[in-house]
Each structure stands twice: as structure tokens, then as C-alpha cells.
Amino acid sequence: MSLNGIFPIDRWNFTTHSVLSVLSDEETSVLTRHLTEQRLFKGDVVFREGTVPAGIFLVRSGRVKKYKVDQLGKEQIIYVAGPGELMGYHPVLSGERYADSAAAMEDLMVSFIPKDDFMEILGRSPVFALRLLKAISHEFTVLTNSISVIAQRTGPERLAIALIVLREKFKYGLNDQEVIPINISRADLANMAGLAEENVIRLLREFKAEGILLTEGRKIIIKDVPLLVKRANYR
């Protein structure tokens, strides 16, 4: 089932997947002339907070979590990137170190584009620069929503919103009529919703009893999208 008209999913997704589409064939050739492909496995780090960026990443397949780690070693997942999304461009643009970390939530493929090639195309193409600026501006809305949810929403509402967002992330290559399994650890789900892992497990049991979802091992399948949206209580 589509979320159109019942949940504003666009406020929860970055829009970098549209950025590269504005490049001409010549510009794409320049951007990708030194591109390399990297196959990573679940748990592998794509980049780590505090390190110096050498380029940007394009997710080809799989999902990547962007996260911060507090002084106690607990993760807070800021965003989940899926196929077609760019990562790691903020510190390249600002000339700073990575402000967060990124790791594979499952086996994945990413493309690495060196910093010099990215900056060259940014200088060559005003259309590309403008589209990237729009994408970065939209991220403010996404991150503001995330902060607001963690600060103001109840546990069930936070989990419901996290599941809605994740269902959209795992829908890539599928349609709304197909079964969309959300393959995520309970620890990652807890870190995304800002909850303790035991609370996530308890709430999943409640949602299951209400007919909202079913589970198959670590996979979560949403059975009743409108009921999940109602649980999210998001307007």
C-alpha cells in the first residue's frame, strides 16, 4: 500500500538520488573517471567520525546507517541511506572531518568518487550545484523531524514512524503490492527510534498482537499500513 495521502514520507527522506540525474553525459564521464566500486559486508564501516574525507560515496545496493556514538558507546542512528543516495559530501564541501559514521546494515555495494572529481563537476555545472544545494536544504527538514520525534513523541509513536520510514527504504525494487520485508536488527531499530532494545521487542509484540505486523526472524513485515500510520499519530 502506498503512503500517498496518509503519511508525508518525503519529509523523512533525503533527495540526493536526484542530484546526479542533471549531469550531461560528458559531466558524468568526468565525475566517474576515477570511480571505484567497493563491496562491503554487514557491519563494515564506510567512513568513521573524525576522519578526513577523500571523496564521496554513492550507494548502489543495500542500506547504510549514518550514526553518532555517545560517550557510553551507544549509537544514535541519524539516517538510513538506500540505493541511489549520496553520502559523505558534507565534509568535502566544508573542508572538515566526518561529523558522523556510516556502516553497512547488510551486504552492500558502494561507488567511491574522489574529492577532486566531485569538486571539479561542482564548479563546472551550476545546475548540479543548485540541485545539490536544494538537496542539502531539504535535509534540514528531515533532520528537524527526526530531532522532534526523539524529543516529543511517545515510544510507540517513535517506533511506528521508524517502521514507516524503514518500509520505504526497503521498498527499493519492489512495488506497494508486494511483501516488503524490513531486514533490521532489534538493536539498530532501537537506535533509530531512540528506545531501549527491550522496549522495542515489547512494542513489536504489541504491534503484532494488534495485527499491524508480523515477524520472520529478524525480518519485519507490515500487514496494516494505515493502522501503523494511525499508531504513529503524525500530522
Secondary structure, DSSP 8 states (H G I E B T S, - for coil): ---TTT--GGGGS--GGGTGGGS-HHHHHHHTTT-EEEEE-TT-EEE-TTS---EEEEEEES-EEEEEE-TTS-EEEEEEE-TT-EESHHHHHHT---SSEEEESSSEEEEEEEHHHHHHHHHH-HHHHHHHHHHHHHHHHHHHHHHHHHHHS-HHHHHHHHHHHHHHHTTTT--TTS--EEE--HHHHHHHHT--HHHHHHHHHHHHHTTSEEEETTEEEES-HHHHHHHHT--
